[in-house]
Amino acid sequence: MNSSKSTRIRLILGSLLCLFLPSLSAQESSLEETFMRGNIAYGNADYSMAESAYREVLRAAQSSEVHYNLGNTLARQDIWSEAAFHYLRAYAMDPNASAAQANLLLSAERLNLDTAYPTLGTPANMLPERIWVIIAAVAFWIAILIFFQRDILSREFPLRKTLTILAVLGFLTSSLATIQHNLFDEWTIVSKPMASLRVAPAEQSPGESVLVEGDPVRILARQNGFYHVMTTNGDEGFLLSQEVYILGND
């Protein structure tokens, strides 16, 4: 009886395979045909048709080669920002894709990226934050002592007004510098030509958008070698720690 039941199960599974295998094979064949149609359109300089074909393939399956070809198609149409994203995806899926890496750098050049990072403003860039905090505290107490010196000392000492003005200026300057440091501590700058804004703190996590060198992002949290960030557009995601430049380090 068990043997008969096992035989029926094998027959059912075999029948299901016979039903699904032709459809899977047909789907693969259809994708290959669509991909080839895109290649032919690209060769004929019909970039709009090529783009449509490659996008159709990517909706069904992810491929480094298709991302690379779509990037080339977009680049031919001078859509460099999205082309860079597909070059990045192609390179992420296949680190040996040297052509994708080269075109990724070319995209950075064509986008006219400014590699000069913003720096802390004056006076914050002159000294570390902890030094400014000490100066603020010392200047504050000097100003207080000078202001109340008549109640403490029996006679007025020379340069009282000058020292008072210097103490107040020192306190205001150091307070401004401390505020600047604190504001910049929340911000970082993308330091790579292109970086994928990941949906999770993992290197293999898919990227929903691409950031370019110099893009400012706000740090929300730090975890496992990643920064949880928010872009100026309000999009949230994760960047590797080596993909960013901390402004507060200046």
MIDOSE-1310 file (N, C-alpha, C; in nm, 2 decimals, decimal comma, always signed):
residues 250
mnss	+0,08/-0,12/+0,00/+0,00/+0,00/+0,00/+0,09/+0,13/+0,00; +0,19/+0,13/+0,08/+0,28/+0,24/+0,09/+0,35/+0,26/-0,05; +0,39/+0,15/-0,11/+0,45/+0,15/-0,24/+0,36/+0,21/-0,34; +0,24/+0,18/-0,34/+0,14/+0,23/-0,43/+0,12/+0,38/-0,41
kstr	+0,12/+0,43/-0,29/+0,10/+0,57/-0,26/+0,22/+0,65/-0,30; +0,34/+0,59/-0,28/+0,46/+0,66/-0,32/+0,47/+0,67/-0,47; +0,42/+0,57/-0,54/+0,42/+0,57/-0,69/+0,32/+0,68/-0,74; +0,21/+0,70/-0,67/+0,11/+0,80/-0,71/+0,17/+0,94/-0,69
irli	+0,24/+0,96/-0,58/+0,30/+1,09/-0,55/+0,41/+1,12/-0,66; +0,49/+1,02/-0,70/+0,59/+1,05/-0,80/+0,53/+1,08/-0,94; +0,41/+1,02/-0,97/+0,34/+1,05/-1,09/+0,29/+1,19/-1,09; +0,23/+1,23/-0,97/+0,18/+1,37/-0,96/+0,29/+1,47/-0,98
lgsl	+0,40/+1,45/-0,91/+0,51/+1,54/-0,92/+0,57/+1,55/-1,06; +0,57/+1,43/-1,12/+0,62/+1,43/-1,26/+0,53/+1,51/-1,35; +0,40/+1,49/-1,33/+0,30/+1,57/-1,41/+0,32/+1,72/-1,39; +0,34/+1,76/-1,27/+0,35/+1,90/-1,24/+0,48/+1,96/-1,31
lclf	+0,59/+1,88/-1,30/+0,71/+1,92/-1,37/+0,69/+1,94/-1,52; +0,62/+1,84/-1,57/+0,59/+1,85/-1,72/+0,51/+1,97/-1,75; +0,43/+2,02/-1,66/+0,34/+2,14/-1,69/+0,42/+2,27/-1,67; +0,51/+2,27/-1,57/+0,58/+2,40/-1,54/+0,71/+2,42/-1,62
lpsl	+0,78/+2,31/-1,65/+0,91/+2,32/-1,72/+0,90/+2,39/-1,85; +0,80/+2,36/-1,94/+0,78/+2,43/-2,06/+0,76/+2,58/-2,05; +0,68/+2,61/-1,94/+0,65/+2,76/-1,92/+0,77/+2,83/-1,87; +0,86/+2,77/-1,79/+0,98/+2,83/-1,74/+1,08/+2,85/-1,86
saqe	+1,09/+2,74/-1,94/+1,17/+2,75/-2,06/+1,13/+2,86/-2,15; +1,00/+2,87/-2,17/+0,94/+2,97/-2,26/+0,97/+3,11/-2,21; +0,96/+3,13/-2,07/+0,99/+3,26/-2,01/+1,14/+3,30/-2,03; +1,23/+3,20/-2,01/+1,37/+3,23/-2,03/+1,40/+3,27/-2,18
ssle	+1,33/+3,19/-2,27/+1,35/+3,22/-2,41/+1,30/+3,36/-2,45; +1,18/+3,40/-2,38/+1,13/+3,53/-2,41/+1,22/+3,64/-2,36; +1,28/+3,62/-2,24/+1,37/+3,72/-2,19/+1,49/+3,73/-2,28; +1,54/+3,62/-2,33/+1,66/+3,63/-2,41/+1,63/+3,70/-2,54
etfm	+1,51/+3,67/-2,59/+1,47/+3,74/-2,72/+1,45/+3,89/-2,69; +1,40/+3,93/-2,58/+1,38/+4,07/-2,55/+1,52/+4,14/-2,53; +1,61/+4,07/-2,46/+1,75/+4,12/-2,45/+1,81/+4,14/-2,58; +1,80/+4,04/-2,67/+1,86/+4,05/-2,80/+1,80/+4,16/-2,88
rgni	+1,67/+4,18/-2,87/+1,60/+4,29/-2,93/+1,65/+4,42/-2,89; +1,68/+4,43/-2,76/+1,74/+4,56/-2,70/+1,88/+4,58/-2,76; +1,96/+4,47/-2,77/+2,09/+4,48/-2,83/+2,09/+4,53/-2,98; +1,99/+4,47/-3,05/+1,98/+4,51/-3,19/+1,94/+4,66/-3,20
aygn	+1,85/+4,70/-3,12/+1,80/+4,84/-3,12/+1,92/+4,93/-3,08; +2,00/+4,89/-2,98/+2,11/+4,97/-2,94/+2,21/+4,99/-3,06; +2,24/+4,87/-3,13/+2,33/+4,88/-3,24/+2,28/+4,97/-3,36; +2,14/+4,98/-3,36/+2,08/+5,07/-3,47/+2,06/+5,21/-3,42
adys	+2,12/+5,24/-3,30/+2,10/+5,37/-3,24/+1,96/+5,41/-3,20; +1,88/+5,31/-3,19/+1,74/+5,33/-3,14/+1,74/+5,31/-2,99; +1,79/+5,41/-2,92/+1,81/+5,40/-2,78/+1,69/+5,39/-2,69; +1,58/+5,46/-2,74/+1,45/+5,45/-2,67/+1,40/+5,31/-2,67
maes	+1,40/+5,24/-2,78/+1,36/+5,10/-2,79/+1,45/+5,01/-2,71; +1,58/+5,03/-2,72/+1,67/+4,95/-2,64/+1,65/+4,97/-2,49; +1,62/+5,09/-2,45/+1,60/+5,12/-2,31/+1,47/+5,04/-2,26; +1,37/+5,05/-2,34/+1,24/+4,98/-2,31/+1,26/+4,83/-2,30
ayre	+1,34/+4,77/-2,39/+1,36/+4,63/-2,39/+1,44/+4,59/-2,26; +1,55/+4,66/-2,23/+1,63/+4,63/-2,11/+1,55/+4,64/-1,98; +1,47/+4,74/-1,97/+1,38/+4,76/-1,85/+1,29/+4,64/-1,84; +1,23/+4,60/-1,95/+1,14/+4,48/-1,95/+1,21/+4,36/-1,89
vlra	+1,34/+4,34/-1,93/+1,41/+4,22/-1,88/+1,44/+4,24/-1,73; +1,47/+4,35/-1,69/+1,51/+4,38/-1,55/+1,38/+4,36/-1,46; +1,27/+4,39/-1,51/+1,14/+4,37/-1,43/+1,12/+4,22/-1,40; +1,18/+4,13/-1,48/+1,16/+3,99/-1,46/+1,28/+3,92/-1,39
aqss	+1,40/+3,97/-1,42/+1,52/+3,91/-1,36/+1,63/+4,02/-1,36; +1,72/+4,00/-1,26/+1,83/+4,10/-1,24/+1,95/+4,04/-1,30; +2,03/+4,12/-1,37/+2,15/+4,07/-1,44/+2,25/+4,19/-1,45; +2,37/+4,16/-1,42/+2,48/+4,26/-1,43/+2,49/+4,31/-1,57
evhy	+2,48/+4,22/-1,67/+2,50/+4,26/-1,81/+2,39/+4,35/-1,85; +2,26/+4,32/-1,81/+2,15/+4,40/-1,85/+2,16/+4,54/-1,79; +2,20/+4,55/-1,66/+2,22/+4,68/-1,59/+2,32/+4,76/-1,67; +2,43/+4,69/-1,71/+2,54/+4,76/-1,78/+2,49/+4,81/-1,91
nlgn	+2,42/+4,73/-1,99/+2,37/+4,77/-2,12/+2,27/+4,89/-2,10; +2,18/+4,88/-2,00/+2,09/+4,99/-1,98/+2,16/+5,11/-1,94; +2,26/+5,10/-1,86/+2,34/+5,22/-1,83/+2,40/+5,28/-1,96; +2,45/+5,20/-2,05/+2,51/+5,25/-2,17/+2,40/+5,32/-2,26
tlar	+2,28/+5,26/-2,26/+2,17/+5,32/-2,33/+2,13/+5,46/-2,28; +2,12/+5,47/-2,14/+2,09/+5,60/-2,08/+2,20/+5,70/-2,10; +2,32/+5,65/-2,10/+2,44/+5,75/-2,12/+2,43/+5,80/-2,26; +2,39/+5,72/-2,36/+2,38/+5,77/-2,49/+2,27/+5,88/-2,51
qdiw	+2,18/+5,88/-2,41/+2,07/+5,98/-2,41/+2,10/+6,09/-2,31; +2,23/+6,09/-2,26/+2,27/+6,20/-2,17/+2,19/+6,19/-2,04; +2,14/+6,08/-2,00/+2,08/+6,06/-1,87/+2,18/+6,00/-1,77; +2,28/+6,08/-1,74/+2,40/+6,03/-1,67/+2,37/+5,99/-1,52
seaa	+2,28/+6,06/-1,46/+2,25/+6,02/-1,32/+2,19/+5,88/-1,30; +2,10/+5,85/-1,39/+2,04/+5,71/-1,38/+2,13/+5,61/-1,44; +2,21/+5,65/-1,54/+2,31/+5,56/-1,60/+2,41/+5,52/-1,49; +2,45/+5,61/-1,41/+2,54/+5,58/-1,30/+2,49/+5,48/-1,20
fhyl	+2,36/+5,49/-1,18/+2,29/+5,39/-1,09/+2,30/+5,25/-1,14; +2,28/+5,24/-1,27/+2,28/+5,10/-1,33/+2,42/+5,05/-1,35; +2,52/+5,14/-1,37/+2,66/+5,10/-1,37/+2,70/+5,05/-1,23; +2,65/+5,12/-1,13/+2,68/+5,08/-0,99/+2,62/+4,94/-0,96
raya	+2,49/+4,92/-1,00/+2,43/+4,79/-0,98/+2,50/+4,68/-1,05; +2,55/+4,71/-1,18/+2,62/+4,61/-1,25/+2,75/+4,57/-1,18; +2,82/+4,67/-1,13/+2,95/+4,65/-1,07/+2,93/+4,58/-0,93; +2,82/+4,61/-0,86/+2,79/+4,55/-0,73/+2,76/+4,40/-0,75
mdpn	+2,69/+4,36/-0,86/+2,65/+4,23/-0,89/+2,77/+4,15/-0,94; +2,87/+4,22/-1,01/+2,98/+4,15/-1,07/+3,10/+4,24/-1,05; +3,18/+4,22/-0,93/+3,30/+4,31/-0,91/+3,41/+4,30/-1,01; +3,40/+4,19/-1,10/+3,50/+4,18/-1,21/+3,46/+4,26/-1,33
asaa	+3,35/+4,32/-1,32/+3,30/+4,40/-1,44/+3,38/+4,53/-1,45; +3,50/+4,53/-1,50/+3,58/+4,64/-1,51/+3,52/+4,75/-1,60; +3,45/+4,71/-1,70/+3,39/+4,81/-1,79/+3,28/+4,89/-1,71; +3,21/+4,83/-1,63/+3,10/+4,90/-1,55/+3,17/+4,99/-1,45
qanl	+3,28/+4,95/-1,39/+3,36/+5,04/-1,30/+3,41/+5,16/-1,37; +3,47/+5,14/-1,49/+3,52/+5,25/-1,57/+3,41/+5,35/-1,61; +3,30/+5,30/-1,65/+3,19/+5,38/-1,69/+3,12/+5,46/-1,57; +3,13/+5,39/-1,46/+3,09/+5,46/-1,33/+3,17/+5,58/-1,30
llsa	+3,30/+5,57/-1,32/+3,39/+5,69/-1,30/+3,36/+5,79/-1,41; +3,34/+5,75/-1,53/+3,31/+5,84/-1,64/+3,18/+5,92/-1,61; +3,08/+5,85/-1,55/+2,96/+5,91/-1,51/+2,99/+6,03/-1,41; +3,08/+6,00/-1,32/+3,11/+6,10/-1,22/+3,17/+6,22/-1,28
erln	+3,25/+6,20/-1,39/+3,31/+6,31/-1,46/+3,20/+6,39/-1,54; +3,12/+6,32/-1,60/+3,01/+6,38/-1,68/+2,91/+6,46/-1,60; +2,90/+6,42/-1,47/+2,80/+6,49/-1,38/+2,87/+6,61/-1,32; +3,00/+6,63/-1,36/+3,07/+6,75/-1,31/+3,07/+6,76/-1,16
ldta	+3,10/+6,65/-1,09/+3,10/+6,64/-0,95/+3,21/+6,73/-0,89; +3,17/+6,80/-0,78/+3,27/+6,88/-0,71/+3,33/+6,80/-0,60; +3,46/+6,77/-0,60/+3,52/+6,68/-0,50/+3,57/+6,76/-0,38; +3,55/+6,89/-0,38/+3,60/+6,97/-0,27/+3,49/+6,96/-0,16
yptl	+3,53/+6,91/-0,04/+3,43/+6,89/+0,06/+3,40/+7,02/+0,14; +3,28/+7,04/+0,18/+3,26/+7,16/+0,27/+3,34/+7,14/+0,40; +3,38/+7,25/+0,46/+3,45/+7,24/+0,58/+3,38/+7,32/+0,69; +3,42/+7,30/+0,81/+3,36/+7,37/+0,92/+3,39/+7,52/+0,90
gtpa	+3,29/+7,60/+0,94/+3,30/+7,74/+0,93/+3,40/+7,80/+1,03; +3,44/+7,93/+1,01/+3,52/+8,00/+1,11/+3,42/+8,05/+1,22; +3,45/+8,03/+1,34/+3,58/+7,99/+1,40/+3,60/+7,84/+1,43; +3,50/+7,76/+1,41/+3,50/+7,62/+1,45/+3,62/+7,55/+1,39
nmlp	+3,66/+7,58/+1,27/+3,77/+7,51/+1,20/+3,91/+7,54/+1,26; +3,91/+7,64/+1,35/+4,04/+7,67/+1,41/+4,09/+7,58/+1,52; +3,99/+7,53/+1,60/+4,03/+7,45/+1,71/+3,93/+7,34/+1,73; +3,97/+7,22/+1,80/+3,87/+7,12/+1,83/+3,76/+7,17/+1,92
eriw	+3,65/+7,09/+1,92/+3,54/+7,14/+2,00/+3,57/+7,14/+2,15; +3,65/+7,05/+2,20/+3,67/+7,05/+2,35/+3,75/+7,17/+2,39; +3,84/+7,22/+2,30/+3,92/+7,34/+2,34/+3,83/+7,46/+2,34; +3,73/+7,47/+2,25/+3,64/+7,58/+2,25/+3,55/+7,58/+2,37
viia	+3,52/+7,46/+2,42/+3,44/+7,45/+2,54/+3,51/+7,50/+2,66; +3,64/+7,47/+2,67/+3,73/+7,52/+2,78/+3,74/+7,67/+2,77; +3,76/+7,72/+2,65/+3,77/+7,87/+2,63/+3,65/+7,94/+2,68; +3,53/+7,88/+2,64/+3,40/+7,94/+2,67/+3,39/+7,95/+2,82
avaf	+3,42/+7,84/+2,89/+3,41/+7,83/+3,04/+3,50/+7,94/+3,11; +3,63/+7,94/+3,06/+3,72/+8,03/+3,12/+3,68/+8,18/+3,10; +3,64/+8,21/+2,97/+3,60/+8,35/+2,94/+3,48/+8,39/+3,02; +3,39/+8,30/+3,04/+3,26/+8,33/+3,11/+3,30/+8,37/+3,25
wiai	+3,38/+8,29/+3,32/+3,41/+8,32/+3,46/+3,50/+8,44/+3,48; +3,59/+8,47/+3,38/+3,66/+8,59/+3,38/+3,57/+8,71/+3,37; +3,47/+8,71/+3,28/+3,38/+8,82/+3,27/+3,30/+8,84/+3,40; +3,26/+8,73/+3,46/+3,18/+8,74/+3,58/+3,26/+8,80/+3,69
liff	+3,39/+8,75/+3,71/+3,48/+8,81/+3,81/+3,51/+8,95/+3,79; +3,53/+8,99/+3,67/+3,56/+9,13/+3,64/+3,43/+9,22/+3,67; +3,32/+9,17/+3,63/+3,19/+9,25/+3,65/+3,17/+9,27/+3,80; +3,19/+9,17/+3,88/+3,17/+9,18/+4,02/+3,29/+9,22/+4,10
qrdi	+3,40/+9,26/+4,04/+3,53/+9,28/+4,11/+3,52/+9,39/+4,22; +3,43/+9,48/+4,20/+3,42/+9,59/+4,31/+3,37/+9,53/+4,44; +3,29/+9,42/+4,43/+3,24/+9,36/+4,55/+3,35/+9,26/+4,61; +3,45/+9,23/+4,53/+3,55/+9,13/+4,57/+3,68/+9,20/+4,61
lsre	+3,72/+9,30/+4,53/+3,84/+9,37/+4,55/+3,81/+9,51/+4,61; +3,91/+9,57/+4,68/+3,89/+9,70/+4,74/+3,91/+9,81/+4,64; +3,99/+9,78/+4,53/+4,01/+9,89/+4,43/+4,01/+9,83/+4,29; +3,99/+9,92/+4,20/+3,97/+9,89/+4,06/+4,11/+9,86/+4,00
fplr	+4,13/+9,76/+3,92/+4,25/+9,73/+3,85/+4,26/+9,78/+3,71; +4,38/+9,80/+3,65/+4,39/+9,86/+3,52/+4,33/+9,77/+3,41; +4,30/+9,83/+3,30/+4,25/+9,76/+3,18/+4,12/+9,68/+3,21; +4,05/+9,72/+3,30/+3,93/+9,65/+3,34/+3,83/+9,64/+3,23
ktlt	+3,80/+9,75/+3,16/+3,71/+9,75/+3,05/+3,76/+9,67/+2,93; +3,89/+9,68/+2,90/+3,94/+9,60/+2,79/+3,94/+9,45/+2,82; +3,97/+9,41/+2,94/+3,96/+9,27/+2,97/+3,82/+9,22/+2,97; +3,72/+9,31/+3,01/+3,58/+9,27/+3,01/+3,54/+9,24/+2,86
ilav	+3,57/+9,33/+2,77/+3,53/+9,32/+2,63/+3,60/+9,19/+2,57; +3,72/+9,17/+2,60/+3,79/+9,05/+2,55/+3,73/+8,92/+2,60; +3,69/+8,92/+2,73/+3,63/+8,80/+2,79/+3,49/+8,77/+2,72; +3,42/+8,88/+2,71/+3,28/+8,86/+2,64/+3,30/+8,81/+2,50
lgfl	+3,39/+8,88/+2,42/+3,41/+8,83/+2,28/+3,46/+8,69/+2,28; +3,55/+8,65/+2,37/+3,60/+8,51/+2,38/+3,49/+8,42/+2,40; +3,40/+8,45/+2,50/+3,29/+8,37/+2,53/+3,19/+8,35/+2,41; +3,16/+8,46/+2,34/+3,07/+8,46/+2,23/+3,13/+8,38/+2,11
tssl	+3,26/+8,40/+2,09/+3,33/+8,33/+1,98/+3,33/+8,18/+2,00; +3,37/+8,14/+2,12/+3,38/+8,00/+2,16/+3,24/+7,93/+2,16; +3,14/+8,00/+2,20/+3,00/+7,95/+2,20/+2,96/+7,92/+2,06; +2,99/+8,02/+1,97/+2,95/+8,00/+1,83/+3,03/+7,88/+1,77
atiq	+3,16/+7,87/+1,80/+3,23/+7,76/+1,75/+3,18/+7,62/+1,80; +3,14/+7,62/+1,92/+3,08/+7,49/+1,98/+2,95/+7,46/+1,91; +2,87/+7,56/+1,89/+2,74/+7,53/+1,82/+2,77/+7,48/+1,68; +2,87/+7,54/+1,60/+2,90/+7,49/+1,47/+2,95/+7,35/+1,47
hnlf	+3,03/+7,31/+1,57/+3,08/+7,17/+1,58/+2,96/+7,08/+1,60; +2,87/+7,11/+1,69/+2,75/+7,03/+1,72/+2,66/+7,01/+1,60; +2,64/+7,12/+1,52/+2,56/+7,11/+1,40/+2,63/+7,02/+1,30; +2,76/+7,03/+1,28/+2,83/+6,95/+1,18/+2,84/+6,80/+1,22
dewt	+2,83/+6,78/+1,35/+2,85/+6,64/+1,40/+2,73/+6,55/+1,34; +2,62/+6,61/+1,31/+2,51/+6,53/+1,25/+2,51/+6,51/+1,10; +2,61/+6,57/+1,04/+2,62/+6,56/+0,89/+2,74/+6,50/+0,84; +2,73/+6,43/+0,73/+2,84/+6,37/+0,66/+2,83/+6,39/+0,51
ivsk	+2,94/+6,37/+0,44/+2,94/+6,39/+0,30/+2,98/+6,26/+0,23; +2,91/+6,22/+0,12/+2,95/+6,10/+0,04/+3,09/+6,13/-0,01; +3,18/+6,03/+0,01/+3,32/+6,05/-0,03/+3,36/+5,96/-0,15; +3,27/+5,88/-0,20/+3,30/+5,79/-0,31/+3,23/+5,86/-0,44
pmas	+3,29/+5,83/-0,56/+3,23/+5,88/-0,68/+3,08/+5,85/-0,69; +3,04/+5,72/-0,65/+2,90/+5,68/-0,65/+2,89/+5,59/-0,53; +2,77/+5,60/-0,46/+2,74/+5,51/-0,35/+2,59/+5,48/-0,35; +2,57/+5,35/-0,32/+2,43/+5,30/-0,32/+2,37/+5,32/-0,19
lrva	+2,25/+5,39/-0,18/+2,18/+5,40/-0,06/+2,10/+5,28/-0,03; +2,16/+5,19/+0,06/+2,10/+5,06/+0,08/+1,98/+5,06/+0,17; +1,89/+4,96/+0,15/+1,77/+4,95/+0,23/+1,79/+4,89/+0,37; +1,91/+4,82/+0,38/+1,94/+4,76/+0,51/+2,09/+4,77/+0,53
paeq	+2,14/+4,75/+0,66/+2,28/+4,76/+0,69/+2,36/+4,64/+0,65; +2,37/+4,60/+0,53/+2,44/+4,49/+0,48/+2,49/+4,52/+0,34; +2,61/+4,47/+0,31/+2,68/+4,50/+0,18/+2,60/+4,45/+0,06; +2,53/+4,33/+0,08/+2,45/+4,27/-0,03/+2,31/+4,33/-0,04
spge	+2,28/+4,42/+0,05/+2,14/+4,48/+0,05/+2,12/+4,56/-0,08; +2,00/+4,55/-0,14/+1,97/+4,62/-0,26/+1,97/+4,77/-0,24; +2,01/+4,85/-0,34/+2,01/+4,99/-0,33/+1,89/+5,05/-0,40; +1,82/+5,14/-0,34/+1,70/+5,21/-0,39/+1,73/+5,33/-0,48
svlv	+1,85/+5,39/-0,45/+1,89/+5,51/-0,52/+2,04/+5,52/-0,51; +2,10/+5,61/-0,59/+2,24/+5,63/-0,59/+2,27/+5,77/-0,54; +2,38/+5,78/-0,46/+2,43/+5,91/-0,42/+2,56/+5,94/-0,48; +2,60/+6,06/-0,51/+2,72/+6,10/-0,58/+2,81/+6,17/-0,48
egdp	+2,94/+6,17/-0,51/+3,04/+6,24/-0,42/+3,00/+6,38/-0,40; +3,01/+6,42/-0,27/+2,98/+6,55/-0,23/+2,83/+6,57/-0,18; +2,75/+6,47/-0,20/+2,61/+6,48/-0,15/+2,61/+6,48/+0,01; +2,54/+6,58/+0,07/+2,53/+6,58/+0,21/+2,42/+6,49/+0,26
vril	+2,44/+6,42/+0,37/+2,34/+6,33/+0,43/+2,35/+6,35/+0,58; +2,24/+6,34/+0,65/+2,23/+6,36/+0,79/+2,24/+6,22/+0,86; +2,32/+6,21/+0,96/+2,34/+6,09/+1,03/+2,23/+6,07/+1,13; +2,16/+5,96/+1,12/+2,05/+5,93/+1,22/+2,10/+5,83/+1,32
arqn	+2,19/+5,73/+1,28/+2,24/+5,63/+1,38/+2,36/+5,57/+1,32; +2,44/+5,49/+1,40/+2,55/+5,42/+1,36/+2,54/+5,27/+1,40; +2,56/+5,18/+1,31/+2,55/+5,04/+1,35/+2,62/+4,95/+1,25; +2,70/+4,86/+1,31/+2,77/+4,75/+1,23/+2,85/+4,80/+1,11
gfyh	+2,92/+4,91/+1,13/+3,00/+4,96/+1,02/+2,92/+5,04/+0,92; +2,80/+5,07/+0,95/+2,71/+5,14/+0,85/+2,66/+5,27/+0,92; +2,63/+5,37/+0,84/+2,55/+5,49/+0,89/+2,41/+5,48/+0,84; +2,32/+5,50/+0,93/+2,18/+5,51/+0,89/+2,16/+5,66/+0,87
vmtt	+2,13/+5,70/+0,74/+2,13/+5,84/+0,70/+2,00/+5,88/+0,64; +1,98/+6,01/+0,63/+1,87/+6,07/+0,56/+1,92/+6,18/+0,46; +1,88/+6,17/+0,34/+1,92/+6,26/+0,24/+1,85/+6,40/+0,25; +1,89/+6,50/+0,18/+1,82/+6,63/+0,19/+1,68/+6,62/+0,13
ngde	+1,65/+6,51/+0,05/+1,52/+6,49/+0,00/+1,43/+6,41/+0,10; +1,48/+6,37/+0,21/+1,41/+6,30/+0,31/+1,41/+6,15/+0,29; +1,49/+6,10/+0,20/+1,50/+5,95/+0,18/+1,60/+5,89/+0,28; +1,56/+5,78/+0,34/+1,64/+5,71/+0,44/+1,71/+5,59/+0,39
gfll	+1,83/+5,55/+0,44/+1,89/+5,43/+0,39/+2,02/+5,42/+0,47; +2,11/+5,33/+0,42/+2,23/+5,29/+0,49/+2,35/+5,31/+0,39; +2,46/+5,37/+0,45/+2,59/+5,38/+0,38/+2,70/+5,32/+0,46; +2,79/+5,26/+0,39/+2,91/+5,20/+0,46/+2,99/+5,32/+0,52
sqev	+3,06/+5,29/+0,63/+3,13/+5,40/+0,70/+3,24/+5,46/+0,61; +3,30/+5,37/+0,52/+3,41/+5,42/+0,44/+3,36/+5,49/+0,31; +3,23/+5,50/+0,30/+3,17/+5,57/+0,19/+3,14/+5,72/+0,22; +3,17/+5,76/+0,34/+3,13/+5,90/+0,38/+3,25/+5,97/+0,45
yilg	+3,24/+6,10/+0,45/+3,34/+6,19/+0,51/+3,28/+6,27/+0,62; +3,32/+6,25/+0,74/+3,26/+6,32/+0,86/+3,31/+6,46/+0,87; +3,22/+6,56/+0,85/+3,25/+6,70/+0,85/+3,31/+6,74/+0,99; +3,26/+6,68/+1,10/+3,30/+6,72/+1,23/+3,45/+6,68/+1,26
nd	+3,51/+6,61/+1,17/+3,65/+6,57/+1,18/+3,75/+6,68/+1,15; +3,70/+6,79/+1,08/+3,79/+6,89/+1,04/+3,85/+6,96/+1,16
